[in-house]
């Protein structure tokens, strides 16, 4: 796990309301001690991240295709700021395009997750991602372990 704190701070930026609800319900069913914050788009996410009073997340799940500011632009902005260097970023997208996977890898995402369609599969993915060894996924990124699949 990422922290010794009892509450895991998770952010999800996704413009699809159904996907946000699905994700939120999966987290609730996993009964993890967490603080989940949801954003409808990249612009709102980045306003939150740049707020000096905001508690930074342990894990950010970031959709790629969002209005106002897309996930790749958010990723670039986050990785360009030293304050966010310890934030683990999981790209969470319907896209399985090699170009998207390559671009997010190069720009410093820690892992790429193709959104599951099945609720039990989503819970399994979230559980695996939250409990993975993020130190391994943060130091010396490895393309073989970047694309996450169950």
C-alpha positions, 0 to 999 in steps of 0.5 A: 500500500502507498501509505501508513495513513488509515485513509487512502485518497483516491481521485477519479477524473472521468466525464462519463457519469455512468463510469463515475457511478460504477467506479464509486459503487465498486469502491464502496463494495470493496469496503476500503477506508478511502476518500474518493473524490470525483471530477467531471473533466480535466479542468476541474481536476487541475483546479483542485490539484493546484489548490494549495489547500487540497490534499493530494491523492495517493492514486489518481485514476485519469480518463483520457477522453474528457472535455475542456482538458483531456487526460493526456494534457492533465498527465503532462501538467501533473508530471511537470510539477514537482509537488505532484511527483509522488502521485501515482497515476493510473490511466483509466480509459476505454481506449486500447490504442497503442498510440494512447498507451505509448503516449501516456507511458512516455508522459509518466503515467504509472499504469494503463487500465482499460475500463472493464465492462463488468462490475465484478471485474472492475472491483477486481481491477480496483482492488489489485491496483490499490494494493499493488507495489506502487514503488515498483510501478514508480521507479524505472517504469517498465513497458511490460508491466505498464498495461494492466490486465486481469 
